[in-house]
Amino acid sequence: MNEPELTQLLLDWSTIFVRLSMHDFNRFARGGGLSLAQMSVLMHLHYNGPREVMGFAELMQVSPAGASQMIERLVQSGLVQRIESRDDRRVRQVHLTEQGRQVVLTSISARRQWVESLIARLPDEQREAVGQALRVLIDRASELE
């Protein structure tokens, strides 16, 4: 297979992957009364740990006031908490609560369903080939980060 064909295949796959993942992510967020931005904050905290309130303004590309309001809504929902930094009491870190962690874990589980359904449709030899190819792509893509 030549490079342009492989490039197009990867682009086609990434388009389908993102569309299916975002569809489930959107459905889950809306079903829980959360915006995509709020779910993104929860996911960020789950995968990367606590972050300063103002750090979310940059991450979400919103104003500091907008980030603060979004965090406040998550605090009032019981999904996150603000904790003063031990080093500087003026700095407040946002942490997931247990309830917030459960929302994230449920979201991850919901998003896995379509992937598991796809895998179930593959015969064993295709599963092995896909697994090997994905390991190579993950390794090479990690080098780009």
N, C-alpha and C positions, 0 to 999 in steps of 0.2 A: 504494500500500500504506500502510495506516495504521500509526501508531507501535506500538501493542500487537502487531500482527501481525509487524512487523519485529523487535521485541524478542524475541518468541517464536522466530522463525527463528534469530536470533543465539544465543539460549540453547540451542536444539536443536543447532545446529552446534557450539557450544563443548562441549556434553556429548559428542557423538560424537567430536570432535577429541581431547578429553582422554582419553576411554576408549581410543581406538585408540593414541594416543601412549603412554599409561601402560602399556598392555598390552605394547607392544614394548619399552618401557624396562624393565619388570619382567622380561620374558623374557630380555632381554640381560643384565641385572644378575645374575639368578639363574644363568644359564648360565655366567657368569664367576666365580661364587662370591662375589658382592658383594651387600651389602644395598642397599636403596633409599637409605638415608642415606649410605652410602659413595659410591654413584654420584652423589648430589647434591653431595657434597664435591668430587668430581673435576670435575663439570660447572661448579660455582662457580669453581674454580680456573682452568679453561679459559677461561671467559668473563670473569672479573673479575680474574684474576691472584692473586698470593700474598696470604695473609691470616694474621694471628696465630692461633696455636693456640686461644687462648681466644675469639677472634672466632667460631669455629665453634660454641661452646656457645650463644651468642645466636642465631646463624643457624639452627641445627638445633633450638633450644629443648630442649636437654639440659643436664645439669649439666656444669661444667668437667671433672670427672673422666671423665664419659661421653664428652665430646668428645675429651679427651686419649687415652682408650683407643681410640676409633675411629680417630684419626689414627695412633696407634701401629700398629694392624693394617694400615693403608694403607702405612706406612713399611716394615713387615716384608714386605709383599707387593711392595715395590719400586715402588709407584705414586706415592708422594709422598716428599719429603724435608723435613726441618726444617733451616732455616738461620738462624743467629744474625743478628740485625739489626746492621748496622754502627754504628748510632747508640746502641743499648742492648743489650748482650750478654745481658741477662736475657730479652729478647724474642726469640721464635723464630717465624719466618715459615714457613708451609707452602707448598711449591712442587710443581708437577707434575714428575715425572720424564719422560723420553722414553717409558718404558713406560706411564706413566699417561696421557700425551697420546695415545698410540696407542689405548688403551682407549676414551678419550672419542671420538676420531675414528671408531673402528669403531662405537661406539654411535650416533653421529649418523647415520652411513651406514645402519645398520640401521633407525633410526626414519624415515628418508627413504623407505624402500621403499613403505610404504602410501600416502604422499602422491604419489609418482610413479605408482603404480598408479591412483590416483584421477584424476590429471591425464590419464593416457593414455586414460581413458574419456570425456573431454570432447571434443566437436567443437571445431574451431578458434575459431568465433565465441563459444562458451561460455567457452573458455579466456581469450579477450580480455576478455570482460565480467567474469569472476571476477577476473582480474588487476587491472582498473581498480577494481572495488569494494574489493578488498583493499588497494590502495594508499591509497584514501580512508580506510578503517577504520584502517589502520596510522598514518596521519598524525594522525587525530583521537584515537586511543587514546594516541599518544605525547604529545599535549598534556595528557592526564590524569595522566601519571606525574609 
